[in-house]
Amino acid sequence: MPEATLIDSFTEIEDPRHPRNTLYPIEEILLLAICGAISGADDFVSIAEFGEAKLGWLRGLLPFEHGVPSHDTLTRVFGQIEPSEFERCFRAWTRRIEKKTDGQVVAVDGKTLRGSRNRALEEGPLHLVEAWATGQELMLGQKRSEDGAGEIATIPRLLEVLTLEGCIVTTDAMGCQTDVAEAITEAGADYVLRLKDNQKGLRTDAERLFKARLDIGVEPDHTDVDGGHGRVETRRCWAIDVAGKGLVDEARWPGLQSVALVETERFVAEPQSEAGRAEGETETERRYLISSLEADAEKILEASRQHWQIENGLHWVLDVAFEEDHSQVRTQNAAENLALLRRLVVSTVKQDDRVDAGTKNKRKRAGWDDEYREYLLQKL
C-alpha cells in the first residue's frame, strides 16, 4: 500500500507513557483515532467501535497485534499527549498541502467547546483560537486560551508559530489590538481588523472621517450585490488613505495605511402582495475597519467578507457535523487533542473534490467505503 502521508505527519509525536505500559503502540492509537474520526466517529467510544469493526482493514496498515484499545485507553492516552506536540505535527501536515498565494486571507477567531466544562473541578470550558485559510478551507493552527488568559492574549501566540508572509489576516473586533497588528506585520503579512468601541479613540476618528464623506454624498469606492431565494445583499465600501496624514491616531498601530467603512444592506422578501409588488424588510449595518493595506476598497471588502468563512466553513461544521458543543470529553489534554483531531478531519475532507458532498456525508462515505478512506489518507 502506498505511503499514507497524512498519518506520517503524526509519527513524531512522543509517546507519553512508560515503556512498560505500551500494549498498544502510539502509532496504532493515532492511526485508529484519525481513521475513526474521518469515518464519522465523534468520540473515543465510537472510535473504539470503529476499530473493532475495521480491525482487518487496520491490520493492513499496522500489526494491531493485541487488537484495538478500549475507549478508556484512548481517553487516557489522548489525555497524556502534550497538545503542543499534536499541534506541531498538525502544522507540519498543513504546510505540506497548503497552496499558499499572495493575498490569501487567513481568518483568526475563537471557539468555546461548551461541553468541556468540568463543574466537579470548577473548570471552565475549553476555549480555542484558530487560524483558517479561507480560500483553501484549511485550518493552519490552534492555541488554547491558558488559565484565564483571554482570546486577546492568545492570538499573538498563535500568529507567531504560523507562516503568514504575503497573507491578509482578519479578526473580529476582539482581535483589534496593537500587539495583534504588530504580530501580523512582523510575520510579513497584512491585516484587516474590525474596529469597535474597544478602540474608542480610533473608532471616533474613523466615524468622523466617514460622516464628513457621507454628509456630502460621496459615492462608495466599491459596491457588490448578491443574493437568492428572496434575499438581496448589497455591500458598499468606502476606504480612506490615512498613512502619515494625521487623520487618525495611527502612532500605536504598526503599518496602518487605511480605514474603511462597509455598509451592508440586506433585503429579505416576503410573499408578494395581491398587487404583485415585492415587499419585505431591509436591514442596514455599518462596520468600520482598519488595515495595513492601501485604501483599496474592493480588496478590503473581500477580505472582510472572507473572514466570516471561519464561522460558516469551520465552526458551524464542527457543531453540525461533529456535534462538538455536546462533546463531554474533559480529561486532561484529551478535549484539546480531540478538538484538533476534528479540525484535522474537517481540513482533510474539504481538500477532497472526488466526492461531491458535505463534510458529514463524506465522513459517512469514508466509514462505509474502505477504498475512499484509503484515498483520503494517501492523497493528503
DRENDO-661995 format. One record per residue (C-alpha): residue number from 1; residue in three letters; x, y, z. Coordinates in steps of 0.001 Angstrom, whole numbers, m for minus. Example, Ala and Ser with C-alpha at 12.3 -4.5 7.8 and 13.67 -1.06 7.14 Angstrom:
! residues 2
<pt num="1" residuo="Ala" x="12300" y="m4500" z="7800"/>
<pt num="2" residuo="Ser" x="13670" y="m1060" z="7140"/>
//
This chain:
! residues 380
<pt num="1" residuo="Met" x="0" y="0" z="0"/>
<pt num="2" residuo="Pro" x="1381" y="3493" z="m850"/>
<pt num="3" residuo="Glu" x="2714" y="5745" z="1844"/>
<pt num="4" residuo="Ala" x="m54" y="7259" z="3965"/>
<pt num="5" residuo="Thr" x="1220" y="10850" z="4061"/>
<pt num="6" residuo="Leu" x="m1460" y="12133" z="6409"/>
<pt num="7" residuo="Ile" x="m520" y="9543" z="9032"/>
<pt num="8" residuo="Asp" x="3197" y="10116" z="8521"/>
<pt num="9" residuo="Ser" x="2822" y="13707" z="9671"/>
<pt num="10" residuo="Phe" x="1995" y="12434" z="13172"/>
<pt num="11" residuo="Thr" x="4722" y="9804" z="13561"/>
<pt num="12" residuo="Glu" x="6946" y="12207" z="15534"/>
<pt num="13" residuo="Ile" x="4521" y="12543" z="18443"/>
<pt num="14" residuo="Glu" x="6302" y="11408" z="21591"/>
<pt num="15" residuo="Asp" x="4665" y="8548" z="23461"/>
<pt num="16" residuo="Pro" x="3872" y="9944" z="26942"/>
<pt num="17" residuo="Arg" x="3545" y="6511" z="28565"/>
<pt num="18" residuo="His" x="6112" y="4460" z="30425"/>
<pt num="19" residuo="Pro" x="7536" y="1738" z="28123"/>
<pt num="20" residuo="Arg" x="6105" y="m972" z="30401"/>
<pt num="21" residuo="Asn" x="2581" y="334" z="29776"/>
<pt num="22" residuo="Thr" x="2542" y="227" z="25989"/>
<pt num="23" residuo="Leu" x="434" y="m2751" z="24993"/>
<pt num="24" residuo="Tyr" x="m825" y="m611" z="22128"/>
<pt num="25" residuo="Pro" x="1913" y="1330" z="20280"/>
<pt num="26" residuo="Ile" x="1336" y="5059" z="19950"/>
<pt num="27" residuo="Glu" x="1315" y="4856" z="16141"/>
<pt num="28" residuo="Glu" x="m1564" y="2368" z="16273"/>
<pt num="29" residuo="Ile" x="m3537" y="4598" z="18621"/>
<pt num="30" residuo="Leu" x="m3037" y="7632" z="16387"/>
<pt num="31" residuo="Leu" x="m3886" y="5701" z="13221"/>
<pt num="32" residuo="Leu" x="m7058" y="4346" z="14807"/>
<pt num="33" residuo="Ala" x="m8113" y="7798" z="16045"/>
<pt num="34" residuo="Ile" x="m7516" y="9536" z="12714"/>
<pt num="35" residuo="Cys" x="m9220" y="6827" z="10664"/>
<pt num="36" residuo="Gly" x="m12142" y="6626" z="13077"/>
<pt num="37" residuo="Ala" x="m12663" y="10388" z="13095"/>
<pt num="38" residuo="Ile" x="m12527" y="10560" z="9297"/>
<pt num="39" residuo="Ser" x="m15107" y="7762" z="9191"/>
<pt num="40" residuo="Gly" x="m17711" y="9507" z="11336"/>
<pt num="41" residuo="Ala" x="m16659" y="8620" z="14894"/>
<pt num="42" residuo="Asp" x="m17098" y="11683" z="17119"/>
<pt num="43" residuo="Asp" x="m15788" y="10416" z="20477"/>
<pt num="44" residuo="Phe" x="m13473" y="7795" z="21909"/>
<pt num="45" residuo="Val" x="m16271" y="5261" z="22396"/>
<pt num="46" residuo="Ser" x="m17242" y="5376" z="18734"/>
<pt num="47" residuo="Ile" x="m13575" y="5421" z="17637"/>
<pt num="48" residuo="Ala" x="m13029" y="2165" z="19556"/>
<pt num="49" residuo="Glu" x="m16194" y="704" z="17982"/>
<pt num="50" residuo="Phe" x="m14922" y="1677" z="14537"/>
<pt num="51" residuo="Gly" x="m11655" y="m110" z="15328"/>
<pt num="52" residuo="Glu" x="m13439" y="m3310" z="16290"/>
<pt num="53" residuo="Ala" x="m15478" y="m3236" z="13092"/>
<pt num="54" residuo="Lys" x="m12496" y="m2449" z="10840"/>
<pt num="55" residuo="Leu" x="m9731" y="m4405" z="12595"/>
<pt num="56" residuo="Gly" x="m8944" y="m6446" z="9497"/>
<pt num="57" residuo="Trp" x="m8578" y="m3307" z="7410"/>
<pt num="58" residuo="Leu" x="m6434" y="m1610" z="10066"/>
<pt num="59" residuo="Arg" x="m4116" y="m4636" z="10135"/>
<pt num="60" residuo="Gly" x="m3366" y="m3929" z="6500"/>
<pt num="61" residuo="Leu" x="m1659" y="m743" z="7718"/>
<pt num="62" residuo="Leu" x="m150" y="m1702" z="11106"/>
<pt num="63" residuo="Pro" x="50" y="m5009" z="13046"/>
<pt num="64" residuo="Phe" x="m2535" y="m4300" z="15791"/>
<pt num="65" residuo="Glu" x="m1215" y="m7482" z="17410"/>
<pt num="66" residuo="His" x="m3357" y="m7005" z="20521"/>
<pt num="67" residuo="Gly" x="m6428" y="m5776" z="18699"/>
<pt num="68" residuo="Val" x="m7689" y="m2237" z="19242"/>
<pt num="69" residuo="Pro" x="m7529" y="m276" z="22503"/>
<pt num="70" residuo="Ser" x="m10656" y="388" z="24543"/>
<pt num="71" residuo="His" x="m12213" y="3828" z="24750"/>
<pt num="72" residuo="Asp" x="m10758" y="4175" z="28261"/>
<pt num="73" residuo="Thr" x="m7258" y="3610" z="26885"/>
<pt num="74" residuo="Leu" x="m7856" y="6092" z="24081"/>
<pt num="75" residuo="Thr" x="m9105" y="8707" z="26547"/>
<pt num="76" residuo="Arg" x="m6134" y="8131" z="28864"/>
<pt num="77" residuo="Val" x="m3507" y="8340" z="26094"/>
<pt num="78" residuo="Phe" x="m5043" y="11406" z="24443"/>
<pt num="79" residuo="Gly" x="m5186" y="12963" z="27894"/>
<pt num="80" residuo="Gln" x="m1433" y="12431" z="28277"/>
<pt num="81" residuo="Ile" x="m259" y="13550" z="24828"/>
<pt num="82" residuo="Glu" x="1161" y="17057" z="25003"/>
<pt num="83" residuo="Pro" x="m1163" y="19243" z="22876"/>
<pt num="84" residuo="Ser" x="1753" y="21317" z="21589"/>
<pt num="85" residuo="Glu" x="3236" y="18123" z="20103"/>
<pt num="86" residuo="Phe" x="m18" y="17241" z="18411"/>
<pt num="87" residuo="Glu" x="m439" y="20790" z="17140"/>
<pt num="88" residuo="Arg" x="3149" y="20923" z="15834"/>
<pt num="89" residuo="Cys" x="2585" y="17778" z="13771"/>
<pt num="90" residuo="Phe" x="m711" y="19189" z="12537"/>
<pt num="91" residuo="Arg" x="1075" y="22327" z="11303"/>
<pt num="92" residuo="Ala" x="3665" y="20167" z="9538"/>
<pt num="93" residuo="Trp" x="837" y="18481" z="7624"/>
<pt num="94" residuo="Thr" x="m856" y="21762" z="6714"/>
<pt num="95" residuo="Arg" x="2426" y="23203" z="5432"/>
<pt num="96" residuo="Arg" x="2780" y="20171" z="3174"/>
<pt num="97" residuo="Ile" x="m606" y="20584" z="1496"/>
<pt num="98" residuo="Glu" x="m1164" y="24329" z="1760"/>
<pt num="99" residuo="Lys" x="m1432" y="26095" z="m1588"/>
<pt num="100" residuo="Lys" x="m267" y="29497" z="m473"/>
<pt num="101" residuo="Thr" x="m896" y="32503" z="m2695"/>
<pt num="102" residuo="Asp" x="m168" y="36171" z="m2169"/>
<pt num="103" residuo="Gly" x="m3184" y="37848" z="m652"/>
<pt num="104" residuo="Gln" x="m4562" y="34631" z="839"/>
<pt num="105" residuo="Val" x="m6990" y="35538" z="3610"/>
<pt num="106" residuo="Val" x="m6355" y="33897" z="6983"/>
<pt num="107" residuo="Ala" x="m9248" y="34380" z="9393"/>
<pt num="108" residuo="Val" x="m8478" y="34236" z="13116"/>
<pt num="109" residuo="Asp" x="m11267" y="33645" z="15595"/>
<pt num="110" residuo="Gly" x="m12066" y="31810" z="18816"/>
<pt num="111" residuo="Lys" x="m14462" y="28990" z="19670"/>
<pt num="112" residuo="Thr" x="m15616" y="27706" z="23047"/>
<pt num="113" residuo="Leu" x="m16266" y="23964" z="23466"/>
<pt num="114" residuo="Arg" x="m19224" y="24279" z="25806"/>
<pt num="115" residuo="Gly" x="m19489" y="20607" z="26714"/>
<pt num="116" residuo="Ser" x="m15916" y="20530" z="28030"/>
<pt num="117" residuo="Arg" x="m16793" y="22443" z="31216"/>
<pt num="118" residuo="Asn" x="m15873" y="20390" z="34291"/>
<pt num="119" residuo="Arg" x="m18151" y="21554" z="37088"/>
<pt num="120" residuo="Ala" x="m16831" y="18969" z="39548"/>
<pt num="121" residuo="Leu" x="m13347" y="20511" z="39334"/>
<pt num="122" residuo="Glu" x="m14746" y="24027" z="38857"/>
<pt num="123" residuo="Glu" x="m13005" y="24279" z="35485"/>
<pt num="124" residuo="Gly" x="m14451" y="26390" z="32688"/>
<pt num="125" residuo="Pro" x="m14911" y="25139" z="29145"/>
<pt num="126" residuo="Leu" x="m12016" y="24867" z="26728"/>
<pt num="127" residuo="His" x="m11593" y="27947" z="24528"/>
<pt num="128" residuo="Leu" x="m9508" y="27717" z="21359"/>
<pt num="129" residuo="Val" x="m8206" y="30393" z="18997"/>
<pt num="130" residuo="Glu" x="m7861" y="29171" z="15420"/>
<pt num="131" residuo="Ala" x="m6457" y="30333" z="12075"/>
<pt num="132" residuo="Trp" x="m8393" y="29315" z="8950"/>
<pt num="133" residuo="Ala" x="m7131" y="29730" z="5366"/>
<pt num="134" residuo="Thr" x="m10439" y="30757" z="3816"/>
<pt num="135" residuo="Gly" x="m9650" y="30116" z="154"/>
<pt num="136" residuo="Gln" x="m8401" y="26555" z="615"/>
<pt num="137" residuo="Glu" x="m10652" y="25828" z="3620"/>
<pt num="138" residuo="Leu" x="m7722" y="24607" z="5658"/>
<pt num="139" residuo="Met" x="m7025" y="25123" z="9347"/>
<pt num="140" residuo="Leu" x="m3469" y="26325" z="9881"/>
<pt num="141" residuo="Gly" x="m3246" y="26042" z="13659"/>
<pt num="142" residuo="Gln" x="m4902" y="26477" z="17032"/>
<pt num="143" residuo="Lys" x="m3932" y="27637" z="20515"/>
<pt num="144" residuo="Arg" x="m5692" y="27174" z="23814"/>
<pt num="145" residuo="Ser" x="m6542" y="30212" z="25925"/>
<pt num="146" residuo="Glu" x="m4487" y="29402" z="29005"/>
<pt num="147" residuo="Asp" x="m5662" y="29799" z="32604"/>
<pt num="148" residuo="Gly" x="m7975" y="32747" z="32143"/>
<pt num="149" residuo="Ala" x="m5799" y="34479" z="29537"/>
<pt num="150" residuo="Gly" x="m8377" y="35644" z="27055"/>
<pt num="151" residuo="Glu" x="m8525" y="35481" z="23314"/>
<pt num="152" residuo="Ile" x="m6682" y="38802" z="23056"/>
<pt num="153" residuo="Ala" x="m3540" y="37380" z="24678"/>
<pt num="154" residuo="Thr" x="m3776" y="34098" z="22758"/>
<pt num="155" residuo="Ile" x="m3945" y="35489" z="19215"/>
<pt num="156" residuo="Pro" x="m294" y="36727" z="19114"/>
<pt num="157" residuo="Arg" x="887" y="33364" z="20494"/>
<pt num="158" residuo="Leu" x="m890" y="31608" z="17630"/>
<pt num="159" residuo="Leu" x="338" y="34023" z="14961"/>
<pt num="160" residuo="Glu" x="3985" y="33645" z="15951"/>
<pt num="161" residuo="Val" x="4020" y="29904" z="15097"/>
<pt num="162" residuo="Leu" x="2375" y="30296" z="11668"/>
<pt num="163" residuo="Thr" x="3931" y="31088" z="8288"/>
<pt num="164" residuo="Leu" x="1922" y="34103" z="7126"/>
<pt num="165" residuo="Glu" x="4148" y="36026" z="4736"/>
<pt num="166" residuo="Gly" x="2083" y="37538" z="1944"/>
<pt num="167" residuo="Cys" x="m1250" y="36735" z="3617"/>
<pt num="168" residuo="Ile" x="m4032" y="39039" z="4795"/>
<pt num="169" residuo="Val" x="m5008" y="38264" z="8396"/>
<pt num="170" residuo="Thr" x="m8501" y="39178" z="9567"/>
<pt num="171" residuo="Thr" x="m10054" y="39248" z="13038"/>
<pt num="172" residuo="Asp" x="m13289" y="40368" z="14627"/>
<pt num="173" residuo="Ala" x="m13367" y="43362" z="16955"/>
<pt num="174" residuo="Met" x="m11835" y="41488" z="19890"/>
<pt num="175" residuo="Gly" x="m8663" y="40984" z="17867"/>
<pt num="176" residuo="Cys" x="m8327" y="44676" z="17030"/>
<pt num="177" residuo="Gln" x="m5325" y="45204" z="19321"/>
<pt num="178" residuo="Thr" x="m1972" y="46860" z="18772"/>
<pt num="179" residuo="Asp" x="11" y="43742" z="19719"/>
<pt num="180" residuo="Val" x="m2047" y="41693" z="17237"/>
<pt num="181" residuo="Ala" x="m1305" y="44212" z="14479"/>
<pt num="182" residuo="Glu" x="2372" y="44102" z="15445"/>
<pt num="183" residuo="Ala" x="2493" y="40280" z="15341"/>
<pt num="184" residuo="Ile" x="883" y="40280" z="11889"/>
<pt num="185" residuo="Thr" x="3226" y="42843" z="10384"/>
<pt num="186" residuo="Glu" x="6270" y="41151" z="11926"/>
<pt num="187" residuo="Ala" x="5172" y="37948" z="10169"/>
<pt num="188" residuo="Gly" x="5285" y="39766" z="6825"/>
<pt num="189" residuo="Ala" x="1505" y="39802" z="6467"/>
<pt num="190" residuo="Asp" x="m1175" y="42474" z="6188"/>
<pt num="191" residuo="Tyr" x="m4193" y="42925" z="8415"/>
<pt num="192" residuo="Val" x="m7847" y="43877" z="8139"/>
<pt num="193" residuo="Leu" x="m9235" y="44309" z="11661"/>
<pt num="194" residuo="Arg" x="m12770" y="45177" z="12660"/>
<pt num="195" residuo="Leu" x="m12951" y="48357" z="14727"/>
<pt num="196" residuo="Lys" x="m15431" y="48758" z="17578"/>
<pt num="197" residuo="Asp" x="m15640" y="50516" z="20917"/>
<pt num="198" residuo="Asn" x="m12681" y="48632" z="22397"/>
<pt num="199" residuo="Gln" x="m10556" y="51175" z="20487"/>
<pt num="200" residuo="Lys" x="m12738" y="54182" z="21183"/>
<pt num="201" residuo="Gly" x="m10380" y="56944" z="20058"/>
<pt num="202" residuo="Leu" x="m9603" y="55346" z="16727"/>
<pt num="203" residuo="Arg" x="m13263" y="54431" z="16211"/>
<pt num="204" residuo="Thr" x="m14281" y="58061" z="16862"/>
<pt num="205" residuo="Asp" x="m11692" y="59277" z="14341"/>
<pt num="206" residuo="Ala" x="m12945" y="56829" z="11710"/>
<pt num="207" residuo="Glu" x="m16599" y="57736" z="12258"/>
<pt num="208" residuo="Arg" x="m15767" y="61415" z="11920"/>
<pt num="209" residuo="Leu" x="m13928" y="60886" z="8630"/>
<pt num="210" residuo="Phe" x="m16708" y="58891" z="7026"/>
<pt num="211" residuo="Lys" x="m19502" y="61102" z="8356"/>
<pt num="212" residuo="Ala" x="m17884" y="64002" z="6548"/>
<pt num="213" residuo="Arg" x="m17860" y="61987" z="3322"/>
<pt num="214" residuo="Leu" x="m21389" y="60689" z="3653"/>
<pt num="215" residuo="Asp" x="m22760" y="64121" z="4537"/>
<pt num="216" residuo="Ile" x="m21658" y="65462" z="1159"/>
<pt num="217" residuo="Gly" x="m22865" y="62361" z="m694"/>
<pt num="218" residuo="Val" x="m19571" y="60738" z="m1688"/>
<pt num="219" residuo="Glu" x="m20337" y="57569" z="m3634"/>
<pt num="220" residuo="Pro" x="m18885" y="54237" z="m2419"/>
<pt num="221" residuo="Asp" x="m15462" y="53287" z="m3712"/>
<pt num="222" residuo="His" x="m16747" y="49780" z="m4401"/>
<pt num="223" residuo="Thr" x="m20144" y="48067" z="m4409"/>
<pt num="224" residuo="Asp" x="m21179" y="44460" z="m4897"/>
<pt num="225" residuo="Val" x="m24539" y="42755" z="m4845"/>
<pt num="226" residuo="Asp" x="m25569" y="39133" z="m4485"/>
<pt num="227" residuo="Gly" x="m28493" y="37120" z="m3218"/>
<pt num="228" residuo="Gly" x="m31023" y="34443" z="m3932"/>
<pt num="229" residuo="His" x="m34171" y="32808" z="m2547"/>
<pt num="230" residuo="Gly" x="m35792" y="36150" z="m1840"/>
<pt num="231" residuo="Arg" x="m32713" y="37733" z="m271"/>
<pt num="232" residuo="Val" x="m30654" y="40535" z="m1789"/>
<pt num="233" residuo="Glu" x="m27486" y="41774" z="m88"/>
<pt num="234" residuo="Thr" x="m25777" y="44970" z="m1188"/>
<pt num="235" residuo="Arg" x="m22362" y="45829" z="196"/>
<pt num="236" residuo="Arg" x="m20793" y="49261" z="m173"/>
<pt num="237" residuo="Cys" x="m17269" y="50118" z="874"/>
<pt num="238" residuo="Trp" x="m15516" y="53459" z="1308"/>
<pt num="239" residuo="Ala" x="m11743" y="53446" z="2008"/>
<pt num="240" residuo="Ile" x="m9517" y="56344" z="3057"/>
<pt num="241" residuo="Asp" x="m5722" y="56555" z="2954"/>
<pt num="242" residuo="Val" x="m4574" y="57739" z="6385"/>
<pt num="243" residuo="Ala" x="m865" y="56859" z="6411"/>
<pt num="244" residuo="Gly" x="1154" y="59789" z="7747"/>
<pt num="245" residuo="Lys" x="m1678" y="62291" z="7289"/>
<pt num="246" residuo="Gly" x="m2674" y="62850" z="10901"/>
<pt num="247" residuo="Leu" x="m6286" y="61960" z="10170"/>
<pt num="248" residuo="Val" x="m6450" y="59302" z="12896"/>
<pt num="249" residuo="Asp" x="m4396" y="58283" z="15924"/>
<pt num="250" residuo="Glu" x="m2079" y="55978" z="13972"/>
<pt num="251" residuo="Ala" x="1043" y="56137" z="16141"/>
<pt num="252" residuo="Arg" x="194" y="52955" z="18089"/>
<pt num="253" residuo="Trp" x="m721" y="50905" z="15007"/>
<pt num="254" residuo="Pro" x="2167" y="49297" z="13090"/>
<pt num="255" residuo="Gly" x="1753" y="49551" z="9333"/>
<pt num="256" residuo="Leu" x="m1640" y="51280" z="9445"/>
<pt num="257" residuo="Gln" x="m2421" y="52657" z="5971"/>
<pt num="258" residuo="Ser" x="m6184" y="52845" z="5624"/>
<pt num="259" residuo="Val" x="m9534" y="52901" z="7351"/>
<pt num="260" residuo="Ala" x="m12704" y="51618" z="5722"/>
<pt num="261" residuo="Leu" x="m16453" y="51708" z="6172"/>
<pt num="262" residuo="Val" x="m18519" y="48740" z="4997"/>
<pt num="263" residuo="Glu" x="m22263" y="49236" z="4767"/>
<pt num="264" residuo="Thr" x="m24325" y="46079" z="4300"/>
<pt num="265" residuo="Glu" x="m27939" y="46327" z="3240"/>
<pt num="266" residuo="Arg" x="m29999" y="43134" z="3376"/>
<pt num="267" residuo="Phe" x="m33432" y="42885" z="1803"/>
<pt num="268" residuo="Val" x="m35478" y="39791" z="2647"/>
<pt num="269" residuo="Ala" x="m38604" y="39463" z="533"/>
<pt num="270" residuo="Glu" x="m41969" y="38446" z="1876"/>
<pt num="271" residuo="Pro" x="m44609" y="36690" z="m263"/>
<pt num="272" residuo="Gln" x="m45803" y="39051" z="m2963"/>
<pt num="273" residuo="Ser" x="m48888" y="41092" z="m2286"/>
<pt num="274" residuo="Glu" x="m52044" y="40745" z="m4344"/>
<pt num="275" residuo="Ala" x="m50897" y="43730" z="m6392"/>
<pt num="276" residuo="Gly" x="m47718" y="41819" z="m7280"/>
<pt num="277" residuo="Arg" x="m45383" y="44210" z="m5515"/>
<pt num="278" residuo="Ala" x="m42256" y="42815" z="m3900"/>
<pt num="279" residuo="Glu" x="m42414" y="43555" z="m207"/>
<pt num="280" residuo="Gly" x="m40091" y="42744" z="2636"/>
<pt num="281" residuo="Glu" x="m37746" y="44061" z="5295"/>
<pt num="282" residuo="Thr" x="m34465" y="45864" z="4805"/>
<pt num="283" residuo="Glu" x="m31716" y="45815" z="7430"/>
<pt num="284" residuo="Thr" x="m28645" y="48031" z="7272"/>
<pt num="285" residuo="Glu" x="m25399" y="47503" z="9192"/>
<pt num="286" residuo="Arg" x="m22220" y="49555" z="9199"/>
<pt num="287" residuo="Arg" x="m18776" y="48214" z="10117"/>
<pt num="288" residuo="Tyr" x="m15533" y="50119" z="10483"/>
<pt num="289" residuo="Leu" x="m12199" y="48500" z="9630"/>
<pt num="290" residuo="Ile" x="m8519" y="49377" z="9872"/>
<pt num="291" residuo="Ser" x="m5926" y="47886" z="7553"/>
<pt num="292" residuo="Ser" x="m2254" y="47814" z="6660"/>
<pt num="293" residuo="Leu" x="m3373" y="47536" z="3020"/>
<pt num="294" residuo="Glu" x="m3568" y="50553" z="772"/>
<pt num="295" residuo="Ala" x="m7015" y="52152" z="514"/>
<pt num="296" residuo="Asp" x="m8276" y="49534" z="m1950"/>
<pt num="297" residuo="Ala" x="m11994" y="49264" z="m1136"/>
<pt num="298" residuo="Glu" x="m12576" y="46153" z="m3242"/>
<pt num="299" residuo="Lys" x="m9697" y="44256" z="m1641"/>
<pt num="300" residuo="Ile" x="m10597" y="45294" z="1903"/>
<pt num="301" residuo="Leu" x="m14263" y="44433" z="1387"/>
<pt num="302" residuo="Glu" x="m13413" y="40993" z="26"/>
<pt num="303" residuo="Ala" x="m11074" y="40250" z="2956"/>
<pt num="304" residuo="Ser" x="m13793" y="41357" z="5382"/>
<pt num="305" residuo="Arg" x="m16333" y="39093" z="3683"/>
<pt num="306" residuo="Gln" x="m13997" y="36107" z="3710"/>
<pt num="307" residuo="His" x="m13411" y="36449" z="7441"/>
<pt num="308" residuo="Trp" x="m16859" y="35026" z="8159"/>
<pt num="309" residuo="Gln" x="m15921" y="31773" z="6419"/>
<pt num="310" residuo="Ile" x="m14261" y="30638" z="9646"/>
<pt num="311" residuo="Glu" x="m17733" y="30682" z="11192"/>
<pt num="312" residuo="Asn" x="m19537" y="29083" z="8262"/>
<pt num="313" residuo="Gly" x="m16825" y="26751" z="6966"/>
<pt num="314" residuo="Leu" x="m15307" y="25601" z="10255"/>
<pt num="315" residuo="His" x="m17247" y="26409" z="13443"/>
<pt num="316" residuo="Trp" x="m20703" y="25695" z="12021"/>
<pt num="317" residuo="Val" x="m19450" y="22426" z="10511"/>
<pt num="318" residuo="Leu" x="m17923" y="21366" z="13832"/>
<pt num="319" residuo="Asp" x="m21206" y="21934" z="15649"/>
<pt num="320" residuo="Val" x="m23438" y="20351" z="12989"/>
<pt num="321" residuo="Ala" x="m21330" y="17513" z="11540"/>
<pt num="322" residuo="Phe" x="m19421" y="16655" z="14756"/>
<pt num="323" residuo="Glu" x="m21801" y="17940" z="17463"/>
<pt num="324" residuo="Glu" x="m18742" y="19464" z="19110"/>
<pt num="325" residuo="Asp" x="m20657" y="21527" z="21647"/>
<pt num="326" residuo="His" x="m22193" y="18303" z="23005"/>
<pt num="327" residuo="Ser" x="m18874" y="16509" z="23469"/>
<pt num="328" residuo="Gln" x="m18402" y="15521" z="27112"/>
<pt num="329" residuo="Val" x="m14652" y="14789" z="26857"/>
<pt num="330" residuo="Arg" x="m12974" y="16705" z="29682"/>
<pt num="331" residuo="Thr" x="m9998" y="14598" z="30768"/>
<pt num="332" residuo="Gln" x="m6654" y="16436" z="30971"/>
<pt num="333" residuo="Asn" x="m5489" y="17255" z="27443"/>
<pt num="334" residuo="Ala" x="m7965" y="14896" z="25798"/>
<pt num="335" residuo="Ala" x="m10535" y="17588" z="24970"/>
<pt num="336" residuo="Glu" x="m7932" y="19782" z="23285"/>
<pt num="337" residuo="Asn" x="m6361" y="16923" z="21330"/>
<pt num="338" residuo="Leu" x="m9728" y="15581" z="20227"/>
<pt num="339" residuo="Ala" x="m10708" y="19089" z="19112"/>
<pt num="340" residuo="Leu" x="m7581" y="19248" z="16952"/>
<pt num="341" residuo="Leu" x="m8408" y="15822" z="15537"/>
<pt num="342" residuo="Arg" x="m11837" y="17109" z="14467"/>
<pt num="343" residuo="Arg" x="m10224" y="20088" z="12749"/>
<pt num="344" residuo="Leu" x="m7797" y="17774" z="11003"/>
<pt num="345" residuo="Val" x="m10764" y="15839" z="9630"/>
<pt num="346" residuo="Val" x="m12608" y="18989" z="8501"/>
<pt num="347" residuo="Ser" x="m9499" y="20191" z="6682"/>
<pt num="348" residuo="Thr" x="m8895" y="16759" z="5153"/>
<pt num="349" residuo="Val" x="m12335" y="16199" z="3672"/>
<pt num="350" residuo="Lys" x="m12571" y="19798" z="2425"/>
<pt num="351" residuo="Gln" x="m9445" y="19233" z="297"/>
<pt num="352" residuo="Asp" x="m11193" y="16339" z="m1458"/>
<pt num="353" residuo="Asp" x="m13130" y="17028" z="m4661"/>
<pt num="354" residuo="Arg" x="m13650" y="13391" z="m5583"/>
<pt num="355" residuo="Val" x="m16941" y="13069" z="m3676"/>
<pt num="356" residuo="Asp" x="m19474" y="15851" z="m4212"/>
<pt num="357" residuo="Ala" x="m20956" y="16046" z="m723"/>
<pt num="358" residuo="Gly" x="m20743" y="17951" z="2537"/>
<pt num="359" residuo="Thr" x="m18454" y="17090" z="5425"/>
<pt num="360" residuo="Lys" x="m20992" y="14922" z="7219"/>
<pt num="361" residuo="Asn" x="m21737" y="12766" z="4179"/>
<pt num="362" residuo="Lys" x="m18088" y="12489" z="3172"/>
<pt num="363" residuo="Arg" x="m17378" y="11077" z="6628"/>
<pt num="364" residuo="Lys" x="m20221" y="8602" z="6239"/>
<pt num="365" residuo="Arg" x="m18799" y="7565" z="2885"/>
<pt num="366" residuo="Ala" x="m15372" y="7058" z="4456"/>
<pt num="367" residuo="Gly" x="m16967" y="4868" z="7133"/>
<pt num="368" residuo="Trp" x="m18711" y="2691" z="4545"/>
<pt num="369" residuo="Asp" x="m16063" y="2657" z="1810"/>
<pt num="370" residuo="Asp" x="m12574" y="1346" z="2654"/>
<pt num="371" residuo="Glu" x="m11219" y="2483" z="m699"/>
<pt num="372" residuo="Tyr" x="m12396" y="6080" z="m168"/>
<pt num="373" residuo="Arg" x="m10910" y="6131" z="3352"/>
<pt num="374" residuo="Glu" x="m7574" y="4931" z="1962"/>
<pt num="375" residuo="Tyr" x="m7796" y="7579" z="m737"/>
<pt num="376" residuo="Leu" x="m8166" y="10332" z="1878"/>
<pt num="377" residuo="Leu" x="m5240" y="9008" z="3902"/>
<pt num="378" residuo="Gln" x="m2936" y="8601" z="897"/>
<pt num="379" residuo="Lys" x="m3802" y="11661" z="m1135"/>
<pt num="380" residuo="Leu" x="m3370" y="14239" z="1595"/>
//
